């Protein structure tokens, strides 16, 4: 997972998140950590992918499975927000978020040997 993944949905339920939360799992931080561990970073690729939710059931299913997105999520706790989101999805046709991912390829460095 990459930085601020599906944050449109996260912030819909939790409100605006601080910059340190948005930046968590940033690819450049992973690069620095790999290099600090003595690895040579051969490749680092990042991607942002469109994620659409076409009904409120899909949103509930997603948030129940990906429990770290909205910690403590329950239908009871978020019933009003879920109703509002359901109305928005019905009106707009979907709720769009963006999933971020990155792939880092590293190898043992020859430096210092």
N, CA, C and O atoms as CSV, one atom per row, in Angstrom:
chain,resi,resn,atom,element,x,y,z
A,1,UNK,N,N,0.838,-1.167,0.000
A,1,UNK,CA,C,0.000,0.000,0.000
A,1,UNK,C,C,0.887,1.235,0.000
A,1,UNK,O,O,1.986,1.229,0.555
A,2,UNK,N,N,0.397,2.287,-0.628
A,2,UNK,CA,C,1.143,3.522,-0.699
A,2,UNK,C,C,0.531,4.611,0.164
A,2,UNK,O,O,-0.397,4.357,0.931
A,3,UNK,N,N,1.051,5.817,0.039
A,3,UNK,CA,C,0.582,6.923,0.873
A,3,UNK,C,C,-0.841,7.364,0.523
A,3,UNK,O,O,-1.232,7.377,-0.645
A,4,UNK,N,N,-1.592,7.717,1.535
A,4,UNK,CA,C,-2.949,8.272,1.372
A,4,UNK,C,C,-3.836,7.391,0.494
A,4,UNK,O,O,-4.632,7.904,-0.293
A,5,UNK,N,N,-3.706,6.097,0.620
A,5,UNK,CA,C,-4.491,5.186,-0.201
A,5,UNK,C,C,-5.957,5.208,0.221
A,5,UNK,O,O,-6.272,5.073,1.404
A,6,UNK,N,N,-6.831,5.375,-0.732
A,6,UNK,CA,C,-8.283,5.431,-0.549
A,6,UNK,C,C,-8.669,6.510,0.481
A,6,UNK,O,O,-9.653,6.364,1.206
A,7,UNK,N,N,-7.881,7.587,0.530
A,7,UNK,CA,C,-8.110,8.612,1.544
A,7,UNK,C,C,-9.399,9.388,1.328
A,7,UNK,O,O,-9.919,9.975,2.277
A,8,UNK,N,N,-9.924,9.411,0.123
A,8,UNK,CA,C,-11.218,10.054,-0.085
A,8,UNK,C,C,-12.268,9.391,0.804
A,8,UNK,O,O,-13.114,10.070,1.386
A,9,UNK,N,N,-12.210,8.059,0.906
A,9,UNK,CA,C,-13.152,7.321,1.741
A,9,UNK,C,C,-12.814,7.480,3.220
A,9,UNK,O,O,-13.701,7.693,4.046
A,10,UNK,N,N,-11.538,7.376,3.548
A,10,UNK,CA,C,-11.099,7.548,4.939
A,10,UNK,C,C,-11.561,8.904,5.469
A,10,UNK,O,O,-12.146,8.996,6.548
A,11,UNK,N,N,-11.292,9.942,4.702
A,11,UNK,CA,C,-11.635,11.285,5.165
A,11,UNK,C,C,-13.135,11.560,5.109
A,11,UNK,O,O,-13.617,12.457,5.801
A,12,UNK,N,N,-13.866,10.826,4.319
A,12,UNK,CA,C,-15.320,10.952,4.316
A,12,UNK,C,C,-15.860,10.596,5.699
A,12,UNK,O,O,-16.793,11.228,6.195
A,13,UNK,N,N,-15.262,9.578,6.312
A,13,UNK,CA,C,-15.738,9.126,7.621
A,13,UNK,C,C,-14.991,9.764,8.789
A,13,UNK,O,O,-15.595,10.026,9.829
A,14,UNK,N,N,-13.709,10.015,8.643
A,14,UNK,CA,C,-12.895,10.502,9.763
A,14,UNK,C,C,-12.582,11.997,9.706
A,14,UNK,O,O,-12.089,12.564,10.681
A,15,UNK,N,N,-12.862,12.627,8.588
A,15,UNK,CA,C,-12.505,14.026,8.424
A,15,UNK,C,C,-11.063,14.153,7.968
A,15,UNK,O,O,-10.357,13.154,7.830
A,16,UNK,N,N,-10.622,15.400,7.733
A,16,UNK,CA,C,-9.249,15.622,7.252
A,16,UNK,C,C,-8.210,15.009,8.179
A,16,UNK,O,O,-8.303,15.112,9.402
A,17,UNK,N,N,-7.226,14.374,7.572
A,17,UNK,CA,C,-6.162,13.714,8.331
A,17,UNK,C,C,-4.893,14.562,8.299
A,17,UNK,O,O,-4.641,15.266,7.321
A,18,UNK,N,N,-4.088,14.497,9.374
A,18,UNK,CA,C,-2.843,15.271,9.401
A,18,UNK,C,C,-1.842,14.776,8.354
A,18,UNK,O,O,-1.914,13.639,7.888
A,19,UNK,N,N,-0.918,15.654,8.002
A,19,UNK,CA,C,0.059,15.353,6.957
A,19,UNK,C,C,0.874,14.094,7.268
A,19,UNK,O,O,1.178,13.331,6.352
A,20,UNK,N,N,1.234,13.857,8.529
A,20,UNK,CA,C,2.032,12.664,8.842
A,20,UNK,C,C,1.248,11.380,8.568
A,20,UNK,O,O,1.845,10.366,8.205
A,21,UNK,N,N,-0.058,11.405,8.733
A,21,UNK,CA,C,-0.887,10.233,8.417
A,21,UNK,C,C,-0.981,10.066,6.904
A,21,UNK,O,O,-0.884,8.950,6.394
A,22,UNK,N,N,-1.170,11.170,6.189
A,22,UNK,CA,C,-1.233,11.124,4.721
A,22,UNK,C,C,0.066,10.597,4.129
A,22,UNK,O,O,0.045,9.887,3.124
A,23,UNK,N,N,1.193,10.937,4.741
A,23,UNK,CA,C,2.507,10.600,4.193
A,23,UNK,C,C,2.968,9.183,4.579
A,23,UNK,O,O,3.944,8.683,4.018
A,24,UNK,N,N,2.301,8.557,5.496
A,24,UNK,CA,C,2.707,7.208,5.924
A,24,UNK,C,C,2.829,6.285,4.707
A,24,UNK,O,O,2.025,6.363,3.779
A,25,UNK,N,N,3.810,5.439,4.721
A,25,UNK,CA,C,4.082,4.477,3.646
A,25,UNK,C,C,4.450,5.167,2.325
A,25,UNK,O,O,4.090,4.690,1.249
A,26,UNK,N,N,5.160,6.278,2.417
A,26,UNK,CA,C,5.573,6.993,1.210
A,26,UNK,C,C,6.739,6.242,0.554
A,26,UNK,O,O,7.640,5.791,1.261
A,27,UNK,N,N,6.744,6.097,-0.770
A,27,UNK,CA,C,7.798,5.341,-1.450
A,27,UNK,C,C,9.208,5.868,-1.187
A,27,UNK,O,O,10.147,5.079,-1.076
A,28,UNK,N,N,9.371,7.182,-1.087
A,28,UNK,CA,C,10.712,7.723,-0.842
A,28,UNK,C,C,11.202,7.383,0.567
A,28,UNK,O,O,12.404,7.229,0.783
A,29,UNK,N,N,10.289,7.268,1.515
A,29,UNK,CA,C,10.673,6.825,2.855
A,29,UNK,C,C,11.133,5.369,2.817
A,29,UNK,O,O,12.086,4.994,3.501
A,30,UNK,N,N,10.450,4.553,2.013
A,30,UNK,CA,C,10.842,3.148,1.850
A,30,UNK,C,C,12.212,3.052,1.185
A,30,UNK,O,O,13.025,2.203,1.550
A,31,UNK,N,N,12.468,3.926,0.207
A,31,UNK,CA,C,13.777,3.938,-0.450
A,31,UNK,C,C,14.873,4.239,0.578
A,31,UNK,O,O,15.880,3.534,0.654
A,32,UNK,N,N,14.660,5.293,1.362
A,32,UNK,CA,C,15.674,5.672,2.365
A,32,UNK,C,C,15.898,4.545,3.381
A,32,UNK,O,O,17.034,4.284,3.777
A,33,UNK,N,N,14.839,3.892,3.793
A,33,UNK,CA,C,14.968,2.794,4.758
A,33,UNK,C,C,15.738,1.622,4.160
A,33,UNK,O,O,16.579,1.022,4.829
A,34,UNK,N,N,15.452,1.297,2.909
A,34,UNK,CA,C,16.156,0.202,2.238
A,34,UNK,C,C,17.640,0.529,2.106
A,34,UNK,O,O,18.494,-0.322,2.356
A,35,UNK,N,N,17.941,1.761,1.713
A,35,UNK,CA,C,19.337,2.161,1.558
A,35,UNK,C,C,20.045,2.200,2.914
A,35,UNK,O,O,21.218,1.838,3.010
A,36,UNK,N,N,19.349,2.632,3.949
A,36,UNK,CA,C,19.938,2.651,5.293
A,36,UNK,C,C,20.229,1.233,5.790
A,36,UNK,O,O,21.118,1.024,6.614
A,37,UNK,N,N,19.472,0.270,5.280
A,37,UNK,CA,C,19.689,-1.133,5.652
A,37,UNK,C,C,20.771,-1.777,4.802
A,37,UNK,O,O,21.053,-2.965,4.954
A,38,UNK,N,N,21.388,-0.996,3.898
A,38,UNK,CA,C,22.486,-1.511,3.087
A,38,UNK,C,C,22.065,-2.062,1.736
A,38,UNK,O,O,22.872,-2.688,1.049
A,39,UNK,N,N,20.830,-1.845,1.346
A,39,UNK,CA,C,20.374,-2.325,0.046
A,39,UNK,C,C,20.550,-1.255,-1.020
A,39,UNK,O,O,20.465,-0.058,-0.748
A,40,UNK,N,N,20.795,-1.711,-2.222
A,40,UNK,CA,C,20.811,-0.811,-3.370
A,40,UNK,C,C,19.415,-0.867,-3.990
A,40,UNK,O,O,18.939,-1.946,-4.340
A,41,UNK,N,N,18.770,0.259,-4.125
A,41,UNK,CA,C,17.437,0.298,-4.734
A,41,UNK,C,C,17.618,0.322,-6.241
A,41,UNK,O,O,18.159,1.275,-6.802
A,42,UNK,N,N,17.160,-0.738,-6.884
A,42,UNK,CA,C,17.295,-0.919,-8.319
A,42,UNK,C,C,16.126,-0.271,-9.049
A,42,UNK,O,O,16.294,0.293,-10.130
A,43,UNK,N,N,14.950,-0.355,-8.456
A,43,UNK,CA,C,13.752,0.176,-9.103
A,43,UNK,C,C,12.743,0.559,-8.024
A,43,UNK,O,O,12.626,-0.112,-6.998
A,44,UNK,N,N,12.029,1.626,-8.269
A,44,UNK,CA,C,10.953,2.064,-7.388
A,44,UNK,C,C,9.849,2.618,-8.277
A,44,UNK,O,O,10.045,3.592,-9.003
A,45,UNK,N,N,8.696,1.983,-8.207
A,45,UNK,CA,C,7.574,2.400,-9.040
A,45,UNK,C,C,6.372,2.685,-8.150
A,45,UNK,O,O,6.107,1.952,-7.197
A,46,UNK,N,N,5.655,3.745,-8.465
A,46,UNK,CA,C,4.450,4.096,-7.716
A,46,UNK,C,C,3.295,4.275,-8.690
A,46,UNK,O,O,3.485,4.694,-9.831
A,47,UNK,N,N,2.116,3.956,-8.229
A,47,UNK,CA,C,0.936,4.048,-9.079
A,47,UNK,C,C,-0.260,4.497,-8.241
A,47,UNK,O,O,-0.384,4.133,-7.071
A,48,UNK,N,N,-1.123,5.279,-8.845
A,48,UNK,CA,C,-2.392,5.668,-8.241
A,48,UNK,C,C,-3.492,5.129,-9.141
A,48,UNK,O,O,-3.539,5.437,-10.332
A,49,UNK,N,N,-4.366,4.332,-8.571
A,49,UNK,CA,C,-5.390,3.640,-9.348
A,49,UNK,C,C,-6.785,4.080,-8.905
A,49,UNK,O,O,-7.057,4.217,-7.712
A,50,UNK,N,N,-7.639,4.292,-9.858
A,50,UNK,CA,C,-9.014,4.704,-9.572
A,50,UNK,C,C,-9.773,3.540,-8.948
A,50,UNK,O,O,-9.750,2.422,-9.463
A,51,UNK,N,N,-10.441,3.812,-7.842
A,51,UNK,CA,C,-11.260,2.817,-7.145
A,51,UNK,C,C,-12.665,3.375,-7.040
A,51,UNK,O,O,-12.864,4.457,-6.488
A,52,UNK,N,N,-13.646,2.647,-7.565
A,52,UNK,CA,C,-15.021,3.127,-7.526
A,52,UNK,C,C,-15.887,2.193,-6.705
A,52,UNK,O,O,-15.796,0.970,-6.810
A,53,UNK,N,N,-16.727,2.800,-5.888
A,53,UNK,CA,C,-17.720,2.063,-5.114
A,53,UNK,C,C,-19.078,2.403,-5.719
A,53,UNK,O,O,-19.472,3.569,-5.768
A,54,UNK,N,N,-19.790,1.373,-6.181
A,54,UNK,CA,C,-21.056,1.577,-6.875
A,54,UNK,C,C,-22.279,1.392,-5.986
A,54,UNK,O,O,-23.397,1.696,-6.404
A,55,UNK,N,N,-22.082,0.897,-4.764
A,55,UNK,CA,C,-23.201,0.810,-3.820
A,55,UNK,C,C,-22.664,0.811,-2.391
A,55,UNK,O,O,-21.496,0.504,-2.152
A,56,UNK,N,N,-23.519,1.154,-1.468
A,56,UNK,CA,C,-23.107,1.314,-0.072
A,56,UNK,C,C,-22.698,-0.023,0.543
A,56,UNK,O,O,-21.883,-0.060,1.465
A,57,UNK,N,N,-23.260,-1.117,0.037
A,57,UNK,CA,C,-22.867,-2.441,0.529
A,57,UNK,C,C,-21.397,-2.710,0.273
A,57,UNK,O,O,-20.718,-3.310,1.106
A,58,UNK,N,N,-20.900,-2.269,-0.878
A,58,UNK,CA,C,-19.478,-2.444,-1.212
A,58,UNK,C,C,-18.606,-1.629,-0.262
A,58,UNK,O,O,-17.536,-2.083,0.144
A,59,UNK,N,N,-19.060,-0.430,0.094
A,59,UNK,CA,C,-18.311,0.407,1.039
A,59,UNK,C,C,-18.243,-0.279,2.402
A,59,UNK,O,O,-17.172,-0.366,3.002
A,60,UNK,N,N,-19.376,-0.761,2.886
A,60,UNK,CA,C,-19.415,-1.441,4.186
A,60,UNK,C,C,-18.524,-2.677,4.164
A,60,UNK,O,O,-17.744,-2.891,5.092
A,61,UNK,N,N,-18.628,-3.484,3.129
A,61,UNK,CA,C,-17.799,-4.687,3.000
A,61,UNK,C,C,-16.317,-4.317,3.045
A,61,UNK,O,O,-15.541,-4.923,3.783
A,62,UNK,N,N,-15.934,-3.322,2.252
A,62,UNK,CA,C,-14.541,-2.874,2.191
A,62,UNK,C,C,-14.050,-2.438,3.566
A,62,UNK,O,O,-12.988,-2.873,4.010
A,63,UNK,N,N,-14.808,-1.585,4.241
A,63,UNK,CA,C,-14.365,-1.059,5.536
A,63,UNK,C,C,-14.351,-2.119,6.625
A,63,UNK,O,O,-13.594,-1.995,7.587
A,64,UNK,N,N,-15.160,-3.148,6.499
A,64,UNK,CA,C,-15.116,-4.258,7.470
A,64,UNK,C,C,-13.911,-5.169,7.226
A,64,UNK,O,O,-13.412,-5.798,8.159
A,65,UNK,N,N,-13.447,-5.241,5.988
A,65,UNK,CA,C,-12.296,-6.096,5.666
A,65,UNK,C,C,-10.970,-5.366,5.830
A,65,UNK,O,O,-9.981,-5.965,6.252
A,66,UNK,N,N,-10.940,-4.087,5.504
A,66,UNK,CA,C,-9.713,-3.303,5.572
A,66,UNK,C,C,-9.817,-2.434,6.833
A,66,UNK,O,O,-9.994,-1.218,6.762
A,67,UNK,N,N,-9.703,-3.095,7.973
A,67,UNK,CA,C,-10.054,-2.501,9.274
A,67,UNK,C,C,-9.190,-1.310,9.679
A,67,UNK,O,O,-9.599,-0.526,10.535
A,68,UNK,N,N,-8.017,-1.158,9.090
A,68,UNK,CA,C,-7.147,-0.051,9.459
A,68,UNK,C,C,-7.546,1.259,8.770
A,68,UNK,O,O,-7.063,2.323,9.157
A,69,UNK,N,N,-8.401,1.202,7.777
A,69,UNK,CA,C,-8.807,2.424,7.071
A,69,UNK,C,C,-9.624,3.349,7.970
A,69,UNK,O,O,-9.320,4.536,8.088
A,70,UNK,N,N,-10.645,2.809,8.593
A,70,UNK,CA,C,-11.496,3.554,9.532
A,70,UNK,C,C,-11.561,2.700,10.798
A,70,UNK,O,O,-12.484,1.905,10.971
A,71,UNK,N,N,-10.578,2.871,11.678
A,71,UNK,CA,C,-10.517,2.027,12.885
A,71,UNK,C,C,-11.825,2.079,13.677
A,71,UNK,O,O,-12.395,3.146,13.910
A,72,UNK,N,N,-12.276,0.901,14.078
A,72,UNK,CA,C,-13.503,0.813,14.857
A,72,UNK,C,C,-14.770,0.981,14.034
A,72,UNK,O,O,-15.847,1.194,14.590
A,73,UNK,N,N,-14.650,0.887,12.709
A,73,UNK,CA,C,-15.826,1.075,11.852
A,73,UNK,C,C,-16.925,0.097,12.211
A,73,UNK,O,O,-16.684,-1.094,12.406
A,74,UNK,N,N,-18.139,0.626,12.295
A,74,UNK,CA,C,-19.334,-0.208,12.404
A,74,UNK,C,C,-20.481,0.542,11.741
A,74,UNK,O,O,-20.489,1.771,11.691
A,75,UNK,N,N,-21.435,-0.206,11.239
A,75,UNK,CA,C,-22.597,0.406,10.607
A,75,UNK,C,C,-23.333,1.268,11.621
A,75,UNK,O,O,-23.772,2.373,11.300
A,76,UNK,N,N,-23.470,0.768,12.837
A,76,UNK,CA,C,-24.188,1.507,13.868
A,76,UNK,C,C,-23.540,2.862,14.141
A,76,UNK,O,O,-24.232,3.876,14.224
A,77,UNK,N,N,-22.227,2.880,14.277
A,77,UNK,CA,C,-21.512,4.113,14.591
A,77,UNK,C,C,-21.588,5.132,13.450
A,77,UNK,O,O,-21.664,6.336,13.697
A,78,UNK,N,N,-21.567,4.657,12.215
A,78,UNK,CA,C,-21.500,5.544,11.062
A,78,UNK,C,C,-22.794,5.546,10.232
A,78,UNK,O,O,-22.783,5.901,9.053
A,79,UNK,N,N,-23.879,5.156,10.846
A,79,UNK,CA,C,-25.149,5.031,10.125
A,79,UNK,C,C,-25.522,6.310,9.356
A,79,UNK,O,O,-25.891,6.230,8.184
A,80,UNK,N,N,-25.433,7.466,9.983
A,80,UNK,CA,C,-25.808,8.717,9.311
A,80,UNK,C,C,-24.900,9.018,8.114
A,80,UNK,O,O,-25.378,9.386,7.041
A,81,UNK,N,N,-23.591,8.860,8.308
A,81,UNK,CA,C,-22.648,9.108,7.197
A,81,UNK,C,C,-22.877,8.096,6.072
A,81,UNK,O,O,-22.777,8.444,4.895
A,82,UNK,N,N,-23.183,6.854,6.430
A,82,UNK,CA,C,-23.456,5.832,5.415
A,82,UNK,C,C,-24.704,6.199,4.614
A,82,UNK,O,O,-24.735,6.029,3.395
A,83,UNK,N,N,-25.722,6.696,5.292
A,83,UNK,CA,C,-26.936,7.125,4.580
A,83,UNK,C,C,-26.617,8.250,3.600
A,83,UNK,O,O,-27.067,8.236,2.455
A,84,UNK,N,N,-25.842,9.216,4.061
A,84,UNK,CA,C,-25.462,10.337,3.194
A,84,UNK,C,C,-24.654,9.856,1.993
A,84,UNK,O,O,-24.866,10.302,0.865
A,85,UNK,N,N,-23.721,8.935,2.254
A,85,UNK,CA,C,-22.904,8.402,1.161
A,85,UNK,C,C,-23.758,7.586,0.200
A,85,UNK,O,O,-23.550,7.645,-1.012
A,86,UNK,N,N,-24.708,6.831,0.721
A,86,UNK,CA,C,-25.618,6.063,-0.135
A,86,UNK,C,C,-26.385,7.003,-1.066
A,86,UNK,O,O,-26.532,6.720,-2.255
A,87,UNK,N,N,-26.867,8.106,-0.532
A,87,UNK,CA,C,-27.584,9.083,-1.359
A,87,UNK,C,C,-26.658,9.663,-2.436
A,87,UNK,O,O,-27.063,9.846,-3.583
A,88,UNK,N,N,-25.421,9.945,-2.051
A,88,UNK,CA,C,-24.456,10.484,-3.014
A,88,UNK,C,C,-24.167,9.479,-4.130
A,88,UNK,O,O,-24.133,9.842,-5.305
A,89,UNK,N,N,-23.961,8.217,-3.756
A,89,UNK,CA,C,-23.686,7.179,-4.762
A,89,UNK,C,C,-24.875,7.025,-5.700
A,89,UNK,O,O,-24.696,6.901,-6.912
A,90,UNK,N,N,-26.082,7.033,-5.153
A,90,UNK,CA,C,-27.280,6.900,-5.998
A,90,UNK,C,C,-27.418,8.099,-6.949
A,90,UNK,O,O,-27.835,7.948,-8.098
A,91,UNK,N,N,-27.067,9.270,-6.459
A,91,UNK,CA,C,-27.179,10.490,-7.262
A,91,UNK,C,C,-26.071,10.563,-8.330
A,91,UNK,O,O,-26.337,10.885,-9.488
A,92,UNK,N,N,-24.827,10.259,-7.922
A,92,UNK,CA,C,-23.664,10.422,-8.810
A,92,UNK,C,C,-23.329,9.162,-9.605
A,92,UNK,O,O,-22.655,9.243,-10.631
A,93,UNK,N,N,-23.787,8.012,-9.148
A,93,UNK,CA,C,-23.497,6.749,-9.828
A,93,UNK,C,C,-22.380,5.949,-9.193
A,93,UNK,O,O,-22.309,4.732,-9.362
A,94,UNK,N,N,-21.494,6.634,-8.450
A,94,UNK,CA,C,-20.421,5.931,-7.744
A,94,UNK,C,C,-19.712,6.912,-6.814
A,94,UNK,O,O,-19.906,8.124,-6.897
A,95,UNK,N,N,-18.896,6.365,-5.940
A,95,UNK,CA,C,-17.997,7.156,-5.106
A,95,UNK,C,C,-16.588,6.797,-5.556
A,95,UNK,O,O,-16.210,5.626,-5.562
A,96,UNK,N,N,-15.813,7.808,-5.934
A,96,UNK,CA,C,-14.477,7.575,-6.486
A,96,UNK,C,C,-13.413,7.871,-5.437
A,96,UNK,O,O,-13.436,8.911,-4.778
A,97,UNK,N,N,-12.492,6.942,-5.301
A,97,UNK,CA,C,-11.318,7.108,-4.446
A,97,UNK,C,C,-10.103,6.668,-5.274
A,97,UNK,O,O,-10.246,6.181,-6.396
A,98,UNK,N,N,-8.931,6.847,-4.712
A,98,UNK,CA,C,-7.708,6.455,-5.430
A,98,UNK,C,C,-6.830,5.601,-4.526
A,98,UNK,O,O,-6.437,6.012,-3.434
A,99,UNK,N,N,-6.539,4.414,-5.009
A,99,UNK,CA,C,-5.686,3.479,-4.300
A,99,UNK,C,C,-4.250,3.718,-4.747
A,99,UNK,O,O,-3.982,3.827,-5.944
A,100,UNK,N,N,-3.333,3.800,-3.803
A,100,UNK,CA,C,-1.926,3.975,-4.168
A,100,UNK,C,C,-1.130,2.740,-3.766
A,100,UNK,O,O,-1.366,2.134,-2.722
A,101,UNK,N,N,-0.201,2.396,-4.611
A,101,UNK,CA,C,0.670,1.250,-4.373
A,101,UNK,C,C,2.072,1.604,-4.853
A,101,UNK,O,O,2.255,2.452,-5.727
A,102,UNK,N,N,3.054,0.934,-4.261
A,102,UNK,CA,C,4.395,1.072,-4.818
A,102,UNK,C,C,5.113,-0.260,-4.730
A,102,UNK,O,O,4.815,-1.106,-3.887
A,103,UNK,N,N,6.067,-0.414,-5.631
A,103,UNK,CA,C,6.894,-1.605,-5.712
A,103,UNK,C,C,8.331,-1.149,-5.614
A,103,UNK,O,O,8.771,-0.278,-6.364
A,104,UNK,N,N,9.050,-1.732,-4.697
A,104,UNK,CA,C,10.466,-1.389,-4.551
A,104,UNK,C,C,11.286,-2.653,-4.783
A,104,UNK,O,O,11.010,-3.706,-4.210
A,105,UNK,N,N,12.295,-2.525,-5.632
A,105,UNK,CA,C,13.199,-3.646,-5.900
A,105,UNK,C,C,14.573,-3.252,-5.378
A,105,UNK,O,O,15.134,-2.226,-5.761
A,106,UNK,N,N,15.088,-4.077,-4.512
A,106,UNK,CA,C,16.409,-3.809,-3.947
A,106,UNK,C,C,17.275,-5.048,-3.997
A,106,UNK,O,O,16.793,-6.174,-4.116
A,107,UNK,N,N,18.553,-4.803,-3.904
A,107,UNK,CA,C,19.483,-5.939,-3.842
A,107,UNK,C,C,20.626,-5.583,-2.890
A,107,UNK,O,O,20.902,-4.421,-2.591
A,108,UNK,N,N,21.241,-6.610,-2.456
A,108,UNK,CA,C,22.373,-6.436,-1.547
A,108,UNK,C,C,23.447,-5.611,-2.250
A,108,UNK,O,O,23.857,-5.931,-3.366
A,109,UNK,N,N,23.881,-4.584,-1.609
A,109,UNK,CA,C,24.845,-3.668,-2.208
A,109,UNK,C,C,26.229,-4.296,-2.231
A,109,UNK,O,O,26.607,-5.029,-1.318
A,110,UNK,N,N,26.987,-3.996,-3.298
A,110,UNK,CA,C,28.372,-4.461,-3.406
A,110,UNK,C,C,29.327,-3.474,-2.714
A,110,UNK,O,O,30.506,-3.770,-2.522
A,111,UNK,N,N,28.800,-2.300,-2.346
A,111,UNK,CA,C,29.639,-1.281,-1.713
A,111,UNK,C,C,30.164,-1.770,-0.374
A,111,UNK,O,O,29.450,-2.416,0.393
A,112,UNK,N,N,31.384,-1.459,-0.115
A,112,UNK,CA,C,31.975,-1.784,1.178
A,112,UNK,C,C,32.433,-3.207,1.325
A,112,UNK,O,O,32.833,-3.614,2.416
A,113,UNK,N,N,32.386,-3.989,0.242
A,113,UNK,CA,C,32.818,-5.398,0.334
A,113,UNK,C,C,34.181,-5.548,-0.278
A,113,UNK,O,O,34.728,-6.651,-0.305
